[in-house]
Amino acid sequence: MIRETLERMQRLLFAFVLFVPSILAAHPGHYHPGEEDEFDQLRADYFHLHGYLEIGLAAVALVAIGLLHFHSSRKVKIGAAIAFSSSVALIVAF
């Protein structure tokens, strides 16, 4: 049972590594001055991704959450907490 789970996780990781670059390259566009709808600027400023760095920081935060939850070593948990806090702070800064 554990071996099957590990094989599934390995396949999922392979698919993730294979398909993520195409997903990351998708970019919804930017706000252009003169557009009438104020929600266009809100969406452009806060609700769309600004590139690979922002997505990478989000991935680091998600991995850190997983390490905080599942790892038994206290040192790893401290490092994961620092990585999570740092990546969230940088996401907010961008």
Residue pairs with C-beta under 8 A, 6 or more apart in sequence:
24 52
24 55
27 48
27 49
27 51
28 48
28 49
29 44
29 48
30 44
31 40
31 41
31 43
31 44
31 45
35 41
49 55
50 94
53 94
54 91
54 94
57 87
57 88
57 90
57 91
57 94
58 87
58 91
60 83
60 84
60 87
61 83
61 84
61 87
61 88
61 91
63 80
63 83
64 80
64 81
64 83
64 84
64 87
65 80
65 84
67 76
67 77
67 79
67 80
68 77
68 80
68 81
68 84
71 77
71 80
